[in-house]
Amino acid sequence: MSGHLFIVHGDLTLLSCDAWLVPCDIDAMPSRSWTRSFSHLQGGSLRWAQPTEEWRRGTQRVLKVVEWEDHLPRPWVGNVGAVPSTDVSWFVAGAEEFIERVTDDLRANGSPPRNGRAKHLLALPVIGTRYGGKRHWTGDIVRALVPVLQRLAIAKDVDIALVSNDELTYASAQAQRGADPSAWPDLDEQLWRTGERLAHVAANGDLVLFIGAGVSKNAGLPDWGGLIRDLARDAGMNEEELGALKELGALDQARAIELRMETGMQPQASKRILGARIADAFARVHGYALSHALLAALPAREVITTNYDTLFERASNAAGMTVSVLPHEPHSGASRWVLKMHGCVTDPDNIVLTREDYMRYDLRRQALAGIVQALLLMRHMLFIGFSLRDDNFHRIADAVRRARVPAKADASSPVGRFGTALSLFWSPLEQSLWGNDLDWVNMQSTPPPAGRNEESDKAWAEAARRLELFLDSLLARTGTTAYLLHPRFEGALSDTERGLADKLQRFLDEVDRDPSVKSAPAWKHLEALLHRLGWPRTP
């Protein structure tokens, strides 16, 4: 699979990747907003790069920050600050140098992609559009930058994330790349058709996300096996007991550790300690994965997850969305809500972890199960990173099966099924269990390689990356035109967009000449539409 350009709505400093480009000026010092974002990662003290002679002469514009924590993405400072009259090509050249220097450095050091990704991921902002001098010409930067990054991703065989926390800039970059299948050559026709269908569902406001643990893997979260081993050692288990622990199921493993911790303490105290240890392990993860960022940008107001972590919520906040977390942090007026079926690390005392917790689930969380059932009946649920082996979900789904009216729900077609499951590999037995309920979409058409070895790790990484590509293509088809009437993005408009923008502007000029028409009841609806298209024209 060739390298790819991902368009990301979020916070550059929170994206898990191999390298960040941090904008700076000729002094090699980022602006205060950037230094504030990074300072907490190094305990408040951070030494940026030392300018070289080549840097001072202007023949080198990108420097590696050497003194940095190895478990974090590596920052590189890039001189992309100039005056408004500077040609757009100068800014684009700075981005090119970043990609070239970082890829050369990664290969010279033999550094593998972070967190088991199939390819290195390099992240950069839409350079020059904040303090770099070209803010009022953001569209011109986007128009020139996107095709160059697409070419470099293929030529250097790396993944590139162009990141913006500004909704209009993000929408403009998506539009510049477009939604032609040729931009995603690694997606076959079936995956592309499925994306078309899901994009239509999302555009109608009927898409609900169900996120499982698989989504968080590339963020560097500990896997269940490693987490259980660490917890067991903390509880005082020896090597023989660790071997016996592996023979138990996941729920019974957690319960066995909890029982060991109960020695000399109250049962509830051991529960709190176990939850606190899990919360502590998850808190060490700095940022969210690319998959979190892509999912967070989808137009889905309702999200369900079995994950304890808060990475999806962080990705949503970085994309400008407020999140209400059910059941422990609900609030009104949020952009979306996230239902945490098994609890959250922010409330470790109530994490659903052991078999006992699962058995008591219905008694304690009936209202949550009711919400899931209602969404399964009324919306189309998209399952990502979820094995569908959760006992609680089986009970909920069975209640939905019994509630559905056969005459109104044709289970022989995707329309009649209550959801779509995105799976990394074809799993005929498991998928047959849900064949009448879910439309299965596999990133690989064959089962995964047996065992745990280099070959199987590579296959899993490539399948996970294809899922990222699929989500990226889905986003490209759910984009907006929020930049259309904003003057900063005039340079990114196509000929047809510019023609439409001109006609709408003439209409607005007519309204300004006769503002009395704004008293008509219909004006507030027109005004809301114009705002969604980037009006009013403010810098």
Stockholm file with secondary structure:
# STOCKHOLM 1.0

chainA/1-539         MSGHLFIVHGDLTLLSCDAWLVPCDIDAMPSRSWTRSFSHLQGGSLRWAQPTEEWRRGTQRVLKVVEWEDHLPRPWVGNVGAVPSTDVSWFVAGAEEFIERVTDDLRANGSPPRNGRAKHLLALPVIGTRYGGKRHWTGDIVRALVPVLQRLAIAKDVDIALVSNDELTYASAQAQRGADPSAWPDLDEQLWRTGERLAHVAANGDLVLFIGAGVSKNAGLPDWGGLIRDLARDAGMNEEELGALKELGALDQARAIELRMETGMQPQASKRILGARIADAFARVHGYALSHALLAALPAREVITTNYDTLFERASNAAGMTVSVLPHEPHSGASRWVLKMHGCVTDPDNIVLTREDYMRYDLRRQALAGIVQALLLMRHMLFIGFSLRDDNFHRIADAVRRARVPAKADASSPVGRFGTALSLFWSPLEQSLWGNDLDWVNMQSTPPPAGRNEESDKAWAEAARRLELFLDSLLARTGTTAYLLHPRFEGALSDTERGLADKLQRFLDEVDRDPSVKSAPAWKHLEALLHRLGWPRTP
#=GR chainA/1-539 SS CCCCEEEEESCGGGBCSSEEEEEECTTSCCCHHHHHHHHGGGTTCCCCCCCCHHHHHTSCCEEECCSCCTTSCEEEEEECCCCTTSCHHHHHHHHHHHHHHHHHHHHHHTCCCGGGCSSCEEEEECTTSSSSSCGGGHHHHHHHHHHHHHHHHHHHTCEEEEEESCHHHHHHHHHHHCCCGGGCTTSCHHHHHHHHHHHHHHHTTCEEEEECGGGGGGGTCCCHHHHHHHHHHHTTCCHHHHHHHTTSCHHHHHHHHHHHHTTTSCHHHHHHHHHHHHHHHHHTCCSBCHHHHHHHTSSCSEEEECCCCCHHHHHHHHTTCCEEEETTBCCTTCSEEEEETTCCTTSGGGCCCSHHHHHTHHHHCHHHHHHHHHHHHHSEEEEESCCSCCHHHHHHHHHHHHHSCTTTCCTTSTTTSSEEEEEEECCHHHHHHTTTTEEEEEEESSCCCSSSSHHHHHHHHHHHHHHHHHHHHHHHTSCCCTTTTCGGGGGGCCHHHHHHHHHHHHHHHHHHHCGGGGGSTTHHHHHHHHHHTTCSCCC
#=GC SS_cons         CCCCEEEEESCGGGBCSSEEEEEECTTSCCCHHHHHHHHGGGTTCCCCCCCCHHHHHTSCCEEECCSCCTTSCEEEEEECCCCTTSCHHHHHHHHHHHHHHHHHHHHHHTCCCGGGCSSCEEEEECTTSSSSSCGGGHHHHHHHHHHHHHHHHHHHTCEEEEEESCHHHHHHHHHHHCCCGGGCTTSCHHHHHHHHHHHHHHHTTCEEEEECGGGGGGGTCCCHHHHHHHHHHHTTCCHHHHHHHTTSCHHHHHHHHHHHHTTTSCHHHHHHHHHHHHHHHHHTCCSBCHHHHHHHTSSCSEEEECCCCCHHHHHHHHTTCCEEEETTBCCTTCSEEEEETTCCTTSGGGCCCSHHHHHTHHHHCHHHHHHHHHHHHHSEEEEESCCSCCHHHHHHHHHHHHHSCTTTCCTTSTTTSSEEEEEEECCHHHHHHTTTTEEEEEEESSCCCSSSSHHHHHHHHHHHHHHHHHHHHHHHTSCCCTTTTCGGGGGGCCHHHHHHHHHHHHHHHHHHHCGGGGGSTTHHHHHHHHHHTTCSCCC
//
